Amino acid sequence: MQIDAVRPADGRQEHSADGRSVQEAPAQDRLRWGMVEFQVRDIIRSTAFWCDVLGFVDRGRNAGGKALGTTEETLVILHEGAGGPVDRRAAGLYHVAFGVPDQIEFSRLLARFSHQRQMFSPIDHTMSKAIYLNDPDGIGIEFALETPERFGRFSEMTHDFSVYDSDGCRRSGRDLLDVRAELKRLAEGTNLSRPIASGTCVAHLHFQVPRIEEALDYFQAVGFARNLFLPHFGFADMSAGSAYTHRLAFNLWAGRDILPPDSDSARLIRYSLFAEGVTDDCLRSDPFDIDMLLRPLVKD
């Protein structure tokens, strides 16, 4: 088992080799995800799902596709052109996570999907609470409430993955979420049909890859820092500087040396990443043959 030390741009170490926090992370991330763009089979059907089921706002046409997001910001653009669903045997996006601004919005989404009788998986990662579901083409979607204050440290993880919470209790990091307890946090009469809340953002991307080391090297050069690297589990993730350290993740769960998907598959075709030190927009191809638009980061 290897847990790489996390080193922000200023060189300070955030985690020791056993996963224990030794210094507080900077308050803000030095990289931030922007829009994600998907190729889908049926843009009318996909728009209906993202808006009517998930609660995204239809923001009209943008960059040749259908723009979706909050009332203030575009988070997703859908493009027609796919001839088939997501190929789960190919390299590419495993899921995109949208971070919600608070517990109330997270509980409201749980209630919304339950009321709609949607198929979803509610998981407690300790450092976050998550709702997983798929769109009609098989695109993996997560809604996450980040809760780094509940996280204590990583376990030694010689045989399996586990964490200790802030009370010192050992947890799997993949426990089923107590949905009833989460729904009790919601006030009676809450409007379940309203759009997703302002402040919802693209929180992290998780890719299935042919080689983790190559992905780690590439994104470290972009500005991310190594966090977990678990070769026996086929998993690694990276941080961007804040207390929540899971901003980018990779897995080998589809097998090593997998190939990119066919060009007509439903898939992630482009994403934007705002980064410190970038002065002009720059379009490049990432290790998975997905377009990455690097953009200057302007901090609040």
C-alpha positions in Angstrom: 0.0 0.0 0.0 1.2 3.5 -0.9 -0.2 6.8 0.3 1.7 9.5 -1.5 2.4 12.7 0.4 0.3 15.5 -0.9 2.3 18.5 -1.7 0.6 21.7 -2.7 2.2 24.4 -4.9 3.9 25.9 -1.9 5.6 22.6 -1.0 3.9 22.0 2.3 3.0 18.4 3.1 -0.6 17.7 4.1 -0.5 13.9 4.8 2.2 11.7 6.2 2.9 8.3 4.8 0.4 6.6 7.1 -2.4 9.0 6.0 -2.5 11.2 9.1 -3.0 14.9 8.6 0.1 16.9 9.7 -0.9 20.4 8.5 -4.0 22.1 7.5 -4.6 22.4 3.7 -5.0 25.8 2.1 -8.5 27.1 2.2 -9.0 27.1 -1.5 -8.3 24.8 -4.4 -5.7 25.9 -6.9 -7.6 24.1 -9.7 -11.3 24.1 -10.4 -13.4 22.1 -12.8 -15.5 23.9 -15.4 -18.1 22.6 -17.9 -18.2 19.0 -18.9 -19.4 18.1 -22.4 -21.0 14.8 -23.4 -21.9 13.2 -26.7 -25.3 11.5 -26.4 -27.6 9.4 -28.6 -30.8 11.4 -28.3 -30.5 15.0 -27.1 -34.2 15.4 -26.5 -34.3 12.3 -24.2 -31.1 13.3 -22.4 -32.2 16.9 -21.9 -35.5 15.6 -20.4 -33.6 13.3 -18.0 -31.0 15.9 -16.9 -33.7 18.6 -16.4 -36.9 16.7 -15.4 -35.2 14.0 -13.3 -32.0 15.6 -12.0 -33.3 19.2 -11.9 -30.8 21.0 -14.1 -31.9 24.2 -15.8 -32.1 24.3 -19.6 -29.9 27.3 -20.5 -30.4 27.0 -24.3 -27.8 26.4 -27.0 -24.1 26.8 -26.3 -21.0 25.7 -28.2 -23.2 23.8 -30.7 -25.0 21.8 -28.0 -27.6 22.0 -25.3 -26.4 23.9 -22.2 -27.6 22.8 -18.7 -26.8 23.9 -15.2 -28.0 26.1 -12.4 -29.8 29.3 -13.0 -26.5 31.2 -12.9 -23.9 28.8 -14.5 -23.6 26.2 -17.2 -22.2 23.0 -15.9 -23.0 20.5 -18.7 -23.3 20.7 -22.5 -24.9 17.8 -24.4 -24.1 17.1 -28.1 -25.8 14.7 -30.4 -23.7 12.2 -32.4 -23.5 9.0 -30.3 -24.6 5.8 -32.0 -24.4 3.7 -28.9 -24.3 3.9 -25.1 -21.2 4.3 -22.9 -18.7 1.5 -23.4 -17.9 0.4 -19.8 -15.0 -1.7 -21.2 -13.2 1.4 -22.6 -11.0 4.1 -21.1 -12.7 7.4 -20.2 -15.0 8.9 -17.7 -16.2 6.6 -14.9 -18.4 9.3 -13.4 -18.7 13.0 -13.0 -19.5 14.4 -9.5 -21.5 17.5 -8.9 -21.0 19.1 -5.5 -24.0 20.4 -3.7 -23.7 23.5 -1.5 -25.3 22.2 1.7 -27.0 19.4 3.6 -30.5 20.7 2.8 -29.9 20.4 -0.9 -28.4 17.0 -0.6 -31.4 15.7 1.4 -33.7 17.4 -1.0 -32.2 15.6 -4.0 -32.4 12.3 -2.1 -36.1 13.0 -1.5 -36.6 14.0 -5.1 -35.1 10.8 -6.5 -36.9 8.7 -4.0 -40.2 10.4 -4.9 -39.5 9.7 -8.6 -38.7 6.1 -7.8 -35.3 6.5 -9.6 -32.7 3.8 -9.3 -29.8 5.3 -7.3 -27.1 4.2 -4.9 -26.7 6.3 -1.7 -23.2 5.8 -0.3 -21.4 7.2 2.8 -17.7 7.8 2.0 -17.1 9.5 5.4 -15.3 12.4 3.7 -18.5 12.9 1.6 -22.0 11.6 1.2 -22.9 10.5 -2.3 -25.9 9.7 -4.6 -24.9 7.7 -7.7 -27.1 7.2 -10.8 -26.8 6.9 -14.6 -28.3 8.9 -17.4 -30.1 7.1 -20.3 -26.8 6.5 -22.1 -25.0 5.1 -19.1 -23.1 8.2 -18.2 -22.1 7.9 -14.5 -23.4 10.8 -12.3 -22.7 11.5 -8.7 -24.2 14.2 -6.4 -21.8 14.8 -3.5 -22.0 16.6 -0.2 -18.4 17.1 0.9 -17.9 16.5 4.6 -14.1 16.6 5.2 -14.8 17.5 8.9 -16.1 14.0 9.4 -12.8 12.4 8.2 -10.1 11.5 10.6 -7.4 9.5 8.8 -6.8 6.7 6.4 -6.2 3.2 7.8 -3.0 1.3 7.0 -4.9 -0.4 4.1 -2.6 -3.4 3.7 -5.4 -5.6 2.5 -8.5 -3.5 2.1 -9.6 0.2 1.9 -10.9 1.8 5.1 -10.8 5.1 7.0 -11.3 6.4 10.5 -13.8 9.1 11.1 -13.3 12.2 13.2 -14.5 10.2 16.3 -11.9 7.4 15.7 -14.4 4.9 14.4 -13.2 2.6 11.5 -15.4 2.7 8.5 -15.3 1.1 5.0 -15.6 4.4 3.2 -18.2 2.7 1.1 -21.0 2.3 3.7 -24.6 2.5 2.6 -26.0 5.9 3.5 -28.8 6.1 6.1 -31.4 7.6 3.8 -34.0 7.9 6.5 -31.7 9.9 8.7 -30.8 12.1 5.8 -34.4 12.8 4.9 -35.2 13.7 8.5 -33.0 16.8 7.9 -35.5 18.1 5.3 -38.2 20.5 6.4 -41.8 19.5 5.7 -43.2 21.1 2.6 -39.8 21.5 0.9 -40.2 22.0 -2.9 -38.8 18.9 -4.5 -39.4 20.0 -8.0 -37.3 23.2 -8.0 -34.0 23.3 -10.0 -30.7 22.3 -8.5 -29.4 24.9 -6.1 -27.2 27.8 -6.9 -23.6 26.9 -5.9 -23.8 23.4 -7.3 -20.6 22.8 -9.2 -18.5 20.1 -10.9 -16.7 18.8 -7.9 -14.5 16.0 -9.3 -14.0 13.7 -12.2 -13.3 9.9 -11.9 -11.7 8.1 -14.9 -11.1 4.4 -15.7 -7.7 4.3 -17.3 -5.3 1.8 -18.9 -2.3 2.9 -16.6 -2.7 4.8 -13.4 1.0 5.9 -13.2 0.7 7.7 -16.5 -2.4 9.5 -15.5 -0.9 10.6 -12.1 2.2 12.0 -13.9 0.2 13.9 -16.4 -2.2 15.6 -14.0 0.6 16.3 -11.5 2.2 18.3 -14.2 -1.1 20.2 -14.6 -1.1 21.1 -10.9 -2.9 18.3 -9.0 -1.2 16.6 -6.1 -1.0 12.9 -5.4 -3.1 11.7 -2.5 -4.0 8.0 -2.4 -2.3 5.4 -4.5 -3.6 1.9 -3.9 -2.0 -0.5 -6.5 -3.7 -3.6 -4.9 -7.1 -1.9 -5.2 -6.4 -0.5 -8.7 -7.2 3.1 -7.5 -5.6 6.5 -7.0 -6.8 10.0 -6.5 -5.4 13.5 -6.4 -6.1 16.7 -4.6 -6.1 20.4 -5.6 -5.1 22.0 -2.3 -8.2 22.3 -0.1 -9.2 20.1 2.9 -11.3 17.9 0.6 -8.6 15.8 -1.2 -10.7 13.9 -3.8 -10.8 16.2 -6.8 -9.6 13.7 -9.4 -9.6 9.9 -9.4 -8.5 6.9 -11.5 -9.2 3.2 -11.5 -8.2 0.0 -13.3 -11.4 -1.8 -12.7 -12.1 -2.3 -16.4 -8.6 -3.9 -16.8 -5.1 -2.7 -17.7 -4.3 -1.4 -21.2 -7.9 -0.7 -22.1 -8.5 1.3 -25.2 -10.4 4.6 -25.8 -14.1 4.1 -26.7 -15.3 4.2 -30.3 -15.9 7.7 -31.6 -19.7 7.1 -31.8 -20.1 5.9 -28.2 -21.8 8.1 -25.7 -18.9 9.6 -23.7 -17.2 12.6 -22.2 -15.7 14.6 -25.2 -14.5 17.7 -23.5 -14.0 19.3 -20.1 -12.7 22.6 -18.8 -10.2 23.0 -16.0 -9.4 26.4 -14.4 -5.8 26.4 -13.1 -3.4 28.8 -11.4 -0.5 29.9 -13.5 -2.5 29.6 -16.8 -2.7 32.9 -18.6 -4.6 32.0 -21.7 -7.1 29.4 -22.8 -5.3 26.3 -24.1 -7.0 23.3 -25.7 -5.1 20.0 -25.4 -5.8 16.2 -25.4 -5.5 14.4 -22.1 -4.1 10.8 -21.7 -7.5 9.4 -22.5 -7.9 11.3 -25.8 -10.5 13.6 -24.3 -10.3 17.4 -25.0 -9.2 19.4 -22.0 -9.6 23.2 -22.1 -7.2 24.7 -19.6 -8.3 28.2 -18.5 -7.0 30.9 -16.1 -8.2 30.5 -12.5 -9.6 33.7 -11.0 -10.0 33.2 -7.2 -12.9 34.8 -5.3 
